[in-house]
Amino acid sequence: MPNERAAAGEPQWPAVLTVEPIEHAEGVVRLPGSKSISNRALLLAALADGTTELARLLDADDTRVMIEALRALGVGIERRGEAARVTGCGGRFPARSASLFLGNAGTATRSLTAALAFAGGRYRIDGVARMRERPIGDLVEALNALGAHIEYEADVGFPPLSIGPAQPLRQDEISIRGNVSSQFVSGLLMAAPLVAPAHGLRVRVAGELISQPYVAMTSAMMRRFGVDVRRDGDVFVVPRARYVSPGALAVEGDASSASYFLALALLAGGPVRVEGVGRDSVQGDVAFTDLLAAMGARIERGSDWIEARGGAGMRAVDWDCTPIPDAAMTAAVLALFAPGRTTLRGIASWRVKETDRIAAMATELRKLGAQVEEGADRISVTGPVALREATIDTYDDHRIAMCFALAAAGGVPVHIRDPRCVSKTFPQYFAALAGLRRPRAA
């Protein structure tokens, strides 16, 4: 998408970007729109009756592929910077066939698979090589059990997928595992109102549901579009209903992206304020502030902002990160600066993200001098006496690039390979980071 990026004023990226040492950080960052909310809002607006005006929509790779896919399905979308007008299709996509390329956008891939399963047409879903390694089998099995006709074109359990016309709904309750990706449950929930029987569809989560705040976000977004999902323990009850446009919807700032700037305040003094997300957020990653406070930050919150500053010193923690898997990566870099050993648990989902994040984080933290132990669902980090200058491989993973840039607060340059990967969710990240630089505080 080089032309779109140029039009959006994105930087011309070098092969390796050097982040010079950051002595002190202070200022305000207006966050880009939440990726998770943006893509849910786009899909629900597309499925709804009526026209929806979306404000503060994220303009980045993941939302662009969702918009391109919805347009290919016949949905009218007019994009104007951070705003978009979506003309809903009333639950039935106009295009009866389409081949969709969704890059490495997991949210778009999982939610569109569910939305198209009972759409009555023939569709193909594919992505980049890494997307073909990211599991989708639990969702496909649940949809097929309901009557969908989805086939794997290559490896069983992974994209690319061929979706054909479905049979009538076979049952009014379906079970789906929740311990691999919460996106499977979210995708199924968003598609369910359009196919549920008159008395509703029961979606039972088998075993642990990881990243529960993301499913709560999905339910909250569905409610904005007129569909009320009821939860009873491990069962979600979804009524048969039509989505109805709320008319206008403003997207919250991205709480995962907020973590980098708030963490920098702890490392480099602050105060740093992020705007666009606050104490009333529907995003689970705002809970990162609790982890940040435990590591030594002083936190203040308003309805639409969060501010952090350094405290009396840093502390190592042992923390269950199950609710905040994306923001937890930021804490792994903070562990470089904390005395003792920091252990982050409940991060098994890192293995199936844009890369194997547990393995990648361990490798890159060691380059900076850390001692690292990794497990199936945890990582333990003991920081060095002094950080080493290092060149960080990013594995085409935006969050690795963003969180490792913070290591420059340790007094050494940090060299980031392929900085362009931040275009997935935050094209202007490095400019925003540079805008917080200040001379050393007196």
N, C-alpha and C positions, 0 to 999 in steps of 0.2 A: 504494500500500500504506500509506496514512496510518494506518489503524487498527493494523496490525501494528507500525508504527514507534512509535506512541504506547505500545502495550503493551510494547515493548522498552525504553521509557524514553529514546527518542532526543530530542535537543534540539528546541526550537521554533526553526526557523531564520529569521533575518532575511533580507531580500532581499540585503543586503550585510553581510558580517561584517568588522569591523575588527580586525586583529591588531596590537596595539600593539607598539612596539619592544621587543625582547628583549635585555636587557643581559647576562644570564648564564643558562645552562641547566645543570641538574644533577638527577639522580634516576634512578628506575627506571620503565620502562614494561613492563607485561605485554601482549604483542602479541595481537591477535585471531587466530583461526585462519587459516591460509593459504587464500585463495580457490581456488587451483589444486588443492591437495590436497583441500579440502572437497568440491568438485564432482566430482572424480574418485572420491573415496571414496563419495559418495552414489550415483553411477551404478553403480559396481562392486558395492556392497552390494545395490543393487536387482536386479542381474542374477544375483547369487550364490545358491547353495543355502544356506539357513539364515538366522539372524537376526544382525545386526551391531549392536553397541553402539558408537556414535561419540561420542567425547569431544572437547571443545575445538573443536567445529565452528563455523565462522564463521557469525554471525547478521547477515546484511546482504542487500542487494537481490539480488546474484547467486546466493546460495545459496537465497534464498526462491523465486526463479523456478524453480530446478532442483527444489526440493522440490514446488512446486505442479505442475510438469510430470510428475514421477514419480507423484504421487498421481493425476493425471488418467489416467495409464497403468495405474492399478490397484495400484500398489505401496503397501504399508502403511508409513507413516512416522509415528512419534510423536515430536514435538519438545518438548524441555524445556530452554529456554535454550540453553546451549552443548552440550547432549547430544541425541542422537537415536537411536531404535531403528528400524532398517530391516529389514523382513521381506522377504527376497529372493524373487524370482519364478522362480528356477531357469532363467534365460535366456529366458523367454517372458513378455512383458508381458500381463497379463490383459485389458486393454482393447484391442479390435481396431480401434478408431477413436478419434481424439482430435484436437482443435485446440489447439495449444500456443502460447502467447504468451510469449516469452523475453526481452522487454525489449531491453537492449543487452548481454546476457551472451554473449560470444563462445564461452567454454568450453562453456556449456550448449548453445548452438545447434549448434556443430560436432560435439560428442560425441553428442548425441541424434539428429542427422541420420544418423550412421553406425549407431548402435544400432538405429534404427527401419527402416533400409533393407531388412533381411532379416527383419523381425519378423512379416511375414505379414498385416499389417492395412493400413488406410488412415489416413494421418495428415497433418496440416498443421502447418508450422512458420513462425512469423512473429515480428516484433519491432518495435521502435520505428523511426522513419524512418532513423536512423543505421545500425541493423542492416541495413536494406535497401540500404545503400551499402557494406557490408563484404563482401568477396568470399568465395564458398564454392564457386566453380566447379571448382577442382582436386579437391576432395573429392567433389563430385557426379559428376564425370566418371569418377573412379576407381571409385566405387561402382556406377555404371551399367555400366561395363565388366565388372564382376564379375557383373552380372545384376540389379541393382536397377532399380527403375522410379521415378525421381525426376524431376519436372517443375518448371520455373520458372513461377510464376504471373504474373510481370511481367518485369523485366529479366533477360536471360540471365546467369548467373553469380552471382546474388544472391538472397537470400530476398525474398518468401515462397516456400516449397517445398510441393509436393504429393507425398506418398510413397505409392505403391501396392504391392500384393503383388509380390515379386521372382520372377524365374525361378530355376531351379537354378543354382548357381555355375558360371560358364562357364570358369574357368581357375584355376590354382593359383599364379599370380604376377601381381602388379599393380604398376604404376609410378605414382608420385604426385610432383608437384613439391613441394619443401620450402622454396622461397625466398620464399613469400608469408606463410605462417603455419604454425608448428609444430603448431598445433591440428588441422590436416588430418591429419597423420601420427598424432597421438595419438588422434584419434577413430577412425581406421581400425584402429589397433592394438587399441583396447579392444573394438571390435565383432568383430574377426577370429576369436577363439577359438570363437565360437558358430556360425560358418559355414564355417570352414576345412575342407578335405578331410582325410581320415584321416592323410595324410602332412604336413599343415601348409600354411599359406599364406605365400608369400614376398611381402613388401612392399618394393619397391625405390624408394628415394628418388632422384629425378632431379635432378641439379644440387646446389646448396648446400642444406644443412638448417640454417635459422636457428634460434636459440633452442634449441640441442640439449639444454641441461639440462632443459627442460620435457619433452622426449621421454624422457630418462633417468628423470625423475620418473614418467612414465606407466608405463614398464617396471617400476620399483620398486614402484609401487602394484599393478600386475597380479600381481607376484610375491607380494605380501601376500595376495592372493585366490587363490593357488594356480596361477597361469599363468606359466610361465617363458618370456619372449621372448628369443630368441638373436639377437645382432647380428653380422653378418659384413660389415664394410665399409659399403657403402651399402644393404645388404639386411637387413631384419628378418624372422626366421623365427618365425611364430606357430603353435603347435600347436593342433589341435582339442582343446578341453578345456572343462570346466564350471568356472565360478568357484565357489569355496567360501569361505564366510565365515570370517574369522580369529577370529570371536567378539567381539573388541573391538579398537578402533583409536583411538589418540589423534592428533589432527591437530596438526602443528607450527604454531607461530606464523608469521605471514606475513612472509617475508624482504623482500618489496618494501616493505611498510610500515615495516619496521625501518630502511630507508635514511634516512627523514626524520629520525628521532631521532638516529641516529648522525651524520648530517651536521650536525645542529644542535649537537652536541657540538664538532665542529671549528670551527664559526662562533662559538659562545658559551661555549667553555671546557670544559664538562663537569666531571666525568665523567658520561656518560649510559649506562645499561645497559638493554638490551632483553632480556626473558626470553621463552622459548618457542621460540627458534631458536639454534643454536650450531654448533660446528665439525663435528658429525655430520649436519648437515641434508642432505636430498635436494634442496633447492631451489637452483637456480642463482644466484639473486640474492644469496646469501651472498657471492659473489665481488665484490660491490660494496665490501666492506671492503678489497680489494686496491686498488681505484681510490681509495677514501677515504684509505688510507695513502699512496698516491703523491701525493695532494694535500696531505698534511701531518698527517693524524690519527695518533694513537697508538692501536693496537687491541689488545685482549685478548679471548680466546675461551675459553669453557668448553663443556661438552657441551650445555648448554641455555641459554646466554646469550652475548651479545657486548657489550663495553663499549668506548666511544670517548671520547677527550678531545682537546682542541686541542694542537697541537705547537708548534714554534718559529715557525711561519708557514705560509702557504698557497702552493701551487705550481700553475701551469697545467700541463695534461697534454695529450697527444695519445693517445687511447685507443680501442682496438677494443672496442665495447660489444655486439658480436653476441650473446654469451651472456647479457647482462643488460639487455635493452631497456627494461624497466619502470623498474628502478632508475637507469638512465642519465639519466632525466629529472631526478632529484635532483642529479646532477652538473652538469647544465646550469645550475641555479640557483646551485650552489656556484661556478661559473665567474665569477659576478658579483663575487666577492670575491678571486679569484686574480689576481696581477699577470701581465699578458701575455694571450696568446690560448690558450684551451682548445678543442680539437677532439674531438668525439665522433663516432666512425665506426661503421658497421655497424648503422645504425638505420633502414633502409628500412621495416621493419615499422611504424614510428611512423605512416606515412602511412595505414594501414588499421586503426588502432585506434579508440577511442571517438570521436576526431576525427582530423583530419590533425595529428598532434602536432608534426611538424617546423614546419609553418606556424604553428600556434598558439603554440608555445614561442618562436619567433622574434619574433612580434608582441608577446607579453607581456614578453619580456626587454627589448625596445627601449623599452617604456614606463618601465622602471626605469633607463634610461640606457645600456644595453649597445649595443655594436656587434655585429651578428649577420650571419653569412653562412650560408646554407643550401644544401644540395645534395640530390640524390636520396636519399642514404643517410648524410648527415652534417650536423652543425651546428657552427659555430665561433663562440665567444663571447669578446668582450673586454669586461671589466667597466669601469664608469665610475669616475672619481675618487671620486665620492660618489653613492650611490643616490638616485633621486628617489622621492618618495611617489607611489603609483600605485594605480589601481583595476584589478584583474585580472579579465578575462573568463575563465570556466572551461569554456565549450563543453560543458557537461554531462559533463565529464571529471573524475573523482575525483582522478586523479593530478596534474592541473594545479593544482587547488585545494590539494592537500596540499603539493606541492613549493614553490609560490610563497609559501606562508605563511612559509617559512624566511627569505625576504628581509627579514622584520622584524628579523632579527639585524643588519641594516645600519644601524640607528639611525633608521629611518623607519617610520611606520605603513603597513601594506599592507592594502588593502580588497579582500576576496574576494567577487565576485558569485556568487550561487547556491551558498552553502556546503553546501546540502543534498546536492549531488552526491556528497559523500564517503560517503553511505549505501550506495553501490554495494559498498564493501568494508570501510569503517571508520567506522561511524556516530559513534563517540565520539572521533574524531581530534582535534578542536579542544580538547576537554576534556583529553585526554592531553597535548597540546602545552602547554596552559596550566599543567598540573601540574608541568612542568619549570622554570617561571620561578623565578629567584632574584634577589635584589639583586646589583648588580655586585660581582664578586669583589674583595676588598681587594688 
